[in-house]
């Protein structure tokens, strides 16, 4: 707050002095804009357009920045140097500007809350630690709003350095970068190690097996559908599996009908013979 008051007092001095260039606040300013950087295949190479720029009053640009709130398309006639022809393009001209926070609410951690008037993330737990306790060897630091290592730095072996975030000795970034470039990982001794694919396969989730099984079922279903469609086409041409089955069924039905007729005929003949024999005996 005191810092802002000092700036407020200094602003009139700088703005009114003839020896100092006037301060530029957030407004659309005429700016030279390159047309085709870096090729420069069109003429003119530069045009003058308005671009938002300048400070947001006395607020530091690292806290608030000047951005365009309204724009307008302008038409520019160009000459294509390669094709020796004219061309018309649309460029954006800034007409209205406004101040916007550089930080975003998404930048806040779970232990912080967004304060729009301050354009910053503010710690929730400035006077007490959060409900979730810090890991072993760490303590809550309200100034940084995070759990920080509570161990004193120690001398690390060759190839390692002390990391307050890891709260221990870790491999140097150069070694890790070298291993990654070879497609390898670093072990506890900071040596490059080949990735064990077999072990990695064993750690794969079982969901992949379910996906493979589903793909197999879908492939079988698709094959069955294609076979049915193809066989239906052959059926109309009096060929294929379906046609042979239907033909066989019709043949069996015809044979059964003939057999039934034969049985009826035989039964009738037997009945006629029996009737005649009974008649002869009675006579």
C-alpha positions as CSV (number, residue, x, y, z in Angstrom):
1,X,0.0,0.0,0.0
2,X,2.8,2.4,0.9
3,X,4.5,1.5,-2.4
4,X,1.4,2.5,-4.3
5,X,1.1,5.8,-2.4
6,X,4.7,6.7,-3.3
7,X,4.0,6.0,-7.0
8,X,0.9,8.2,-6.9
9,X,3.1,11.1,-5.6
10,X,5.8,10.5,-8.3
11,X,3.4,10.2,-11.3
12,X,2.7,14.0,-11.5
13,X,6.4,14.8,-11.3
14,X,7.2,12.5,-14.2
15,X,4.2,13.5,-16.3
16,X,4.8,17.3,-15.9
17,X,8.6,17.3,-16.4
18,X,10.0,18.5,-19.7
19,X,13.1,16.4,-19.3
20,X,11.3,13.1,-19.1
21,X,9.3,11.4,-21.8
22,X,5.6,11.3,-20.9
23,X,4.2,8.1,-19.4
24,X,2.1,6.0,-21.8
25,X,-1.1,4.5,-20.3
26,X,-3.4,1.8,-21.7
27,X,-4.8,3.1,-25.0
28,X,-4.7,2.3,-28.7
29,X,-1.4,3.6,-30.0
30,X,-0.3,3.9,-33.6
31,X,2.1,1.0,-34.2
32,X,4.1,-0.2,-37.2
33,X,3.0,-3.7,-38.0
34,X,4.9,-6.0,-40.4
35,X,2.7,-7.6,-43.1
36,X,4.7,-10.7,-44.0
37,X,7.4,-11.2,-41.4
38,X,10.0,-12.7,-42.0
39,X,9.4,-13.4,-45.7
40,X,8.3,-9.9,-46.7
41,X,6.8,-11.0,-49.9
42,X,4.3,-8.1,-50.1
43,X,4.6,-4.4,-50.4
44,X,4.1,-2.3,-48.3
45,X,6.2,-4.2,-45.9
46,X,4.8,-2.3,-42.9
47,X,1.5,-0.6,-42.2
48,X,0.5,1.7,-39.3
49,X,-2.3,0.2,-37.1
50,X,-3.5,0.8,-33.6
51,X,-2.3,-1.6,-31.0
52,X,-3.2,-1.6,-27.3
53,X,-0.3,-0.8,-25.0
54,X,0.8,1.1,-22.0
55,X,0.5,0.8,-18.3
56,X,-2.7,0.3,-16.3
57,X,-2.4,3.5,-14.2
58,X,0.3,2.9,-11.5
59,X,-0.2,-0.9,-11.4
60,X,2.9,-2.9,-12.5
61,X,2.6,-4.6,-15.9
62,X,3.5,-7.9,-14.2
63,X,0.2,-7.6,-12.4
64,X,-2.1,-6.1,-15.0
65,X,-1.6,-5.8,-18.7
66,X,-3.2,-3.8,-21.4
67,X,-5.4,-5.8,-23.9
68,X,-7.8,-5.1,-26.7
69,X,-11.5,-5.1,-25.7
70,X,-12.8,-4.0,-29.1
71,X,-11.3,-4.5,-32.6
72,X,-12.2,-3.6,-36.2
73,X,-11.2,-5.2,-39.5
74,X,-9.5,-2.9,-42.0
75,X,-8.8,-3.6,-45.6
76,X,-5.3,-3.2,-46.9
77,X,-4.2,-3.4,-50.6
78,X,-0.9,-5.1,-51.2
79,X,1.4,-5.9,-54.1
80,X,2.6,-9.5,-54.4
81,X,6.2,-9.2,-55.3
82,X,6.6,-12.8,-56.5
83,X,3.4,-13.0,-58.7
84,X,3.5,-9.3,-59.7
85,X,-0.1,-8.8,-58.9
86,X,-2.3,-7.0,-56.4
87,X,-4.0,-8.6,-53.4
88,X,-6.4,-7.4,-50.7
89,X,-6.2,-8.7,-47.1
90,X,-8.0,-8.0,-43.8
91,X,-6.0,-6.8,-40.8
92,X,-7.2,-6.2,-37.2
93,X,-7.1,-2.7,-35.7
94,X,-7.5,-2.2,-32.0
95,X,-10.2,0.4,-31.2
96,X,-10.7,0.0,-27.4
97,X,-8.4,-1.2,-24.7
98,X,-8.7,-2.4,-21.1
99,X,-6.7,-3.7,-18.2
100,X,-6.6,-7.4,-17.5
101,X,-5.0,-9.5,-14.7
102,X,-1.8,-11.3,-15.9
103,X,-2.5,-14.2,-13.4
104,X,-5.6,-16.4,-13.7
105,X,-7.8,-18.2,-11.2
106,X,-6.6,-21.5,-12.7
107,X,-3.1,-20.6,-11.4
108,X,-4.2,-21.0,-7.8
109,X,-3.5,-24.2,-5.8
110,X,-6.0,-26.0,-3.6
111,X,-4.6,-24.1,-0.7
112,X,-5.2,-20.7,-2.3
113,X,-8.2,-18.5,-3.2
114,X,-8.4,-16.1,-6.1
115,X,-8.7,-12.4,-5.3
116,X,-9.9,-10.5,-8.4
117,X,-9.3,-7.1,-6.9
118,X,-5.6,-8.0,-6.2
119,X,-5.1,-10.1,-9.3
120,X,-3.4,-12.8,-7.3
121,X,-3.9,-16.0,-5.5
122,X,-4.1,-15.6,-1.7
123,X,-3.2,-18.3,0.8
124,X,-6.2,-19.7,2.8
125,X,-4.1,-20.7,5.7
126,X,-2.0,-17.8,6.8
127,X,-2.4,-18.2,10.5
128,X,-2.8,-22.0,10.8
129,X,-1.7,-25.1,8.7
130,X,-4.2,-26.7,6.4
131,X,-6.4,-29.7,7.6
132,X,-4.2,-32.1,5.6
133,X,-0.9,-32.5,7.4
134,X,2.4,-32.1,5.5
135,X,4.4,-35.2,4.6
136,X,7.1,-36.4,6.9
137,X,10.1,-34.1,7.0
138,X,8.1,-31.1,5.8
139,X,6.5,-28.2,7.6
140,X,3.8,-25.7,6.6
141,X,5.2,-22.4,5.2
142,X,2.4,-19.8,5.1
143,X,4.6,-17.3,3.3
144,X,4.9,-19.7,0.3
145,X,1.5,-21.3,1.0
146,X,3.0,-24.8,0.7
147,X,4.6,-27.6,2.7
148,X,8.4,-27.1,2.5
149,X,11.3,-29.3,3.5
150,X,12.2,-29.1,7.2
151,X,15.6,-30.8,6.8
152,X,18.8,-28.9,6.6
153,X,20.6,-29.3,3.2
154,X,23.3,-32.0,3.2
155,X,26.3,-32.7,1.0
156,X,25.1,-35.0,-1.9
157,X,27.3,-37.5,-3.7
158,X,28.7,-36.9,-7.1
159,X,26.1,-36.5,-9.8
160,X,23.4,-35.4,-7.3
161,X,22.3,-32.1,-5.8
162,X,20.1,-31.1,-2.9
163,X,16.5,-30.4,-3.8
164,X,14.3,-28.6,-1.3
165,X,11.2,-29.7,-3.2
166,X,12.1,-33.4,-3.1
167,X,13.6,-32.8,0.4
168,X,16.6,-34.9,-0.5
169,X,19.4,-35.6,-3.0
170,X,18.3,-36.0,-6.6
171,X,20.1,-36.7,-9.9
172,X,21.3,-33.6,-11.8
173,X,19.2,-32.3,-14.7
174,X,22.1,-32.9,-17.1
175,X,22.2,-36.7,-16.3
176,X,18.4,-37.0,-16.5
177,X,18.4,-35.1,-19.9
178,X,21.2,-37.4,-21.2
179,X,19.3,-40.5,-20.2
180,X,16.1,-39.3,-21.8
181,X,17.9,-38.6,-25.1
182,X,18.9,-42.2,-25.2
183,X,15.4,-43.4,-24.4
184,X,16.5,-44.6,-20.9
185,X,15.6,-43.6,-17.3
186,X,17.8,-42.9,-14.3
187,X,18.1,-45.3,-11.4
188,X,18.8,-44.5,-7.7
189,X,22.5,-44.3,-8.5
190,X,21.9,-41.8,-11.3
191,X,22.9,-44.3,-13.9
192,X,21.1,-44.6,-17.2
193,X,18.8,-47.7,-17.2
194,X,16.9,-49.4,-20.0
195,X,13.2,-49.4,-19.5
196,X,11.9,-52.9,-18.6
197,X,9.1,-53.4,-21.1
198,X,8.1,-56.8,-19.6
199,X,7.7,-55.2,-16.2
200,X,5.8,-52.4,-17.7
201,X,3.4,-54.8,-19.4
202,X,2.7,-56.4,-16.1
203,X,1.8,-53.1,-14.7
204,X,-0.7,-52.3,-17.4
205,X,-4.3,-52.0,-16.3
206,X,-6.7,-54.8,-16.9
207,X,-9.0,-52.4,-18.8
208,X,-6.8,-53.0,-21.9
209,X,-7.8,-56.7,-21.8
210,X,-11.4,-55.7,-21.7
211,X,-10.9,-53.4,-24.7
212,X,-9.2,-56.1,-26.7
213,X,-12.0,-58.5,-25.8
214,X,-14.6,-56.0,-27.0
215,X,-12.7,-55.4,-30.2
216,X,-12.7,-59.2,-30.8
217,X,-16.4,-59.5,-30.3
218,X,-17.1,-56.6,-32.6
219,X,-14.8,-58.1,-35.3
220,X,-16.7,-61.5,-35.1
221,X,-20.0,-59.7,-35.3
222,X,-18.9,-57.7,-38.3
223,X,-17.7,-60.9,-40.0
224,X,-21.0,-62.7,-39.3
225,X,-23.0,-59.7,-40.7
226,X,-20.8,-59.6,-43.9
227,X,-21.2,-63.4,-44.3
228,X,-25.0,-63.2,-43.9
229,X,-25.3,-60.4,-46.5
230,X,-23.0,-62.2,-49.0
231,X,-25.0,-65.5,-48.5
232,X,-28.3,-63.6,-49.0
233,X,-26.9,-62.4,-52.4
234,X,-26.0,-65.9,-53.3
235,X,-29.4,-67.2,-52.2
236,X,-31.0,-65.0,-54.9
237,X,-28.7,-66.6,-57.4
238,X,-29.8,-70.1,-56.1
239,X,-26.4,-70.8,-54.4
240,X,-24.8,-70.5,-51.1
241,X,-25.3,-72.1,-47.6
242,X,-28.8,-70.7,-47.0
243,X,-30.0,-72.0,-50.4
244,X,-28.6,-75.5,-49.8
245,X,-30.3,-75.6,-46.3
246,X,-33.7,-74.5,-47.7
247,X,-33.4,-76.9,-50.6
248,X,-32.6,-79.8,-48.2
249,X,-35.5,-78.9,-46.0
250,X,-37.9,-78.8,-49.0
251,X,-36.5,-82.1,-50.2
252,X,-37.1,-83.7,-46.8
253,X,-40.6,-82.3,-46.6
254,X,-41.4,-83.8,-50.1
255,X,-40.0,-87.2,-49.1
256,X,-42.1,-87.2,-45.9
257,X,-45.2,-86.3,-47.8
258,X,-44.6,-89.2,-50.2
259,X,-44.0,-91.5,-47.3
260,X,-47.2,-90.4,-45.6
261,X,-49.2,-91.0,-48.8
262,X,-47.6,-94.5,-49.1
263,X,-48.5,-95.3,-45.5
264,X,-52.1,-94.2,-46.1
265,X,-52.3,-96.3,-49.3
266,X,-50.9,-99.4,-47.5
267,X,-53.3,-98.9,-44.6
268,X,-56.3,-98.7,-47.0
269,X,-55.2,-101.8,-48.9
270,X,-54.8,-103.8,-45.6
271,X,-58.2,-102.6,-44.5
272,X,-59.8,-103.7,-47.7
273,X,-58.3,-107.2,-47.5
274,X,-59.5,-107.6,-44.0
275,X,-63.0,-106.6,-44.9
276,X,-63.1,-109.1,-47.8
277,X,-61.9,-111.9,-45.5
278,X,-64.5,-111.1,-43.0
279,X,-67.2,-111.1,-45.7
280,X,-66.1,-114.5,-47.0
281,X,-66.1,-116.0,-43.5
282,X,-69.6,-114.8,-42.9
283,X,-70.9,-116.2,-46.1
